[in-house]
Amino acid sequence: MRTNNALQVIFAFFLGLVVVAFVGIGVNTFYPEPEWTGTGEGYPNWRLTTGIILLVCATVLLVISLMLPEAQGVLSNGVLLGGVFTMVYAVGVTVTTDRSVLRFIVVAAALAVTIGIGWVKFARSHRVAGSRTEVGEPAAAVPSAPASEAASGALASAEASGAPASADLAGRLAAVERRLDALARALQP
């Protein structure tokens, strides 16, 4: 039975919204907004502290999403979205404060966490490994005689020039050439 990808995306998005609502309500329950006075004292400190608390919660959520197994991709993506939404909430609360240096530090921390988690979640796990294509299928699944002949020729010319040739490099080159050949065939009228 095929999985319903659209339903999984909707569920992950909804889970992200519920997670950010849970975190926001939890923070406001245990660290409530101060009573408004005519001078507004304490309110900027509350916003900054709330932004920091939300940033820490967002970071924890993002790390949890990385620790969930790949088999639980929908839950992992939902928690990841919840962390991202909480990070947006944290930055929004922090930006409204008048403490410019502290505001900058919180937003810089949010940026660093977001880049770090994004690299771990997406860039590191989507590197082309060996001769695998971007969609995770073996490169041999896309047959193309000209590409494999070109890869063999590139490997032979590398060996002839005395450069170290590796089968891994040849496999990668063959995969790239197969993709380019497939793209050329798709673009031909």
N, C-alpha and C positions, 0 to 999 in steps of 0.2 A: 504494500500500500504506500503510495506516494504521500509525503508530508505536504501539508498546505502551508507553503512559504509565506503567503500573505497573512494568514492567521497568526503565524509565528512572529512576524514583524509587528503586527498590531498588538499582540500580547506583550512583546518585549517593550514596546513604546508605552503601553498602559502600565506595565510594571514599573518602568522608570518614573512615570508621573506619580504613582502611588508611593514609591520610595521617597521622592523629593517632598511630597506632602507629609509623609510620616516624619521625616527628619525636621522639616520646618515647624510642624505642630509640636514635635517633641522639644525642640530648642525653645520655642515660645512658651511652652508649658513649664519647663524647668528653669528658664532664664527669661522671665516675662519683661515686657517693655515697661520702662519706668513711668510713673505717673507724670503727666504733662504739667509743668509749672510755667508761669509766665516767662521766665528766663530761659527755659529749655535746657537747664543744666543737667548733665548726666545723659542726655539723649545721644549726643555724638559718641560718648564712650560706649553706650549700649550698642549702637550700630556697629562700631568697630569690633567690639568683643563678640557680638553675634556673627559678624562676618568671619572672624577667626574660628569660632566654633563650627560654623558651617563649612569652612575650608577643611578643617580637620575631619569632619564627618564625611565630606566628599572624597577626601583622600583615602579614608578607610574603605568606603564603598568601592572606589576604583581598584584598590588592592584586592578586595574580596572578589571582585569580578575576574581578576587575573588568576585567582587561586581555584576557581571553580573548574571542574574538568570539562574538556571539550565536548563530551557527550551531553552536557547540560548547557548547550550553546544559547538556547532561548533565555534561560534564567541568567546566564552570565551576561548576555547582551542587555537584558532588562536592568540588572544591577549596574552595569556600566552606564547605561543611559541615566539611571537614577543618580549616579555619581556625577555625571556631566551636568545634569539639570541642577543638582545641588551646588556644583561649582559655579554655575551661572548665577544662582541665587546668592551665593556668598559674595561674588564679585559685585553684583547689583547692590547689595546691602552695604558693602564696604565703600563703593564709589560715592554713595550719598553722604559720607562723613566728611568733616572738614579738616581732618588730620592728614595732610598731604603726604608726609614721609611714611607714616604707618600705612596709609592707604596704598601707597606705591609698593611697600614691602609685601602686603597681603596679595595684591594683584600679581606681583612678580612670583610669589610662591605658587599661586594658582597656575600661572603660565608654566612654571617649571614642572609642577606635578602633571599637568595636562600633557605636556610634550613627552615627559618620561613615560607615563602610562600609555600614551598613544604609540610610542616607539616599541614598548614591550608588547603591546597587544597586537599591533598591526604590522609595523615595519619588520620586526624580528621574525614573526611567524609567517610572513608572506614572501620571504626571500626565495628565490628560485634555488631549489636544492637539487644538485646533480643535473639530470636531464629531464626534470619535471616541468610541465607547463604551468602557467599562472592559475589555471582552474584545478590543478591537482591531478590531472590525468597524465599518465606516462607519455613522454614525447613520441614514443613509437606509435601511439594511437592516431597520429596525424601523418599519414604516409606521404612522402614526397621524395622521389628519386633524385631530382636535381639538388636538393638540399643536402642529402646524405652524401652525394658525390662531391659536392663542394666542401663539405666538412672533411671528407677523406682527403681531398686535395689540400686543404689548409693544414691538416695534420701532417701530411707528407712533406709539404714545403717547410713547415716548422722543423721537422726532423732533419731535412736536408740542410737547413741553414745553421744547424747546431744548437738551436734554441730548445730548451726542455719542453717536450710535448706531454700533455697529460690527457688521459682519456676523459677526465671530467671536463676539461676545457673543450675538447672536441664534441662531447655530448651537449654542452651548453650552446656551442656554436651551431650545432645541427638543429637544436630546438629553436633557436632564433631564426635560422634560415627557413625552417619549415613554416614558422609563423609568418615570415615575410612572403614566402611563396603562396601561402593560403590567402593572405591579404591581397596580393597581386591578382590571384584568380578571382577573388570576390569583387575587386574593383574593375575588372575587365568587362566591357559591355557585351 
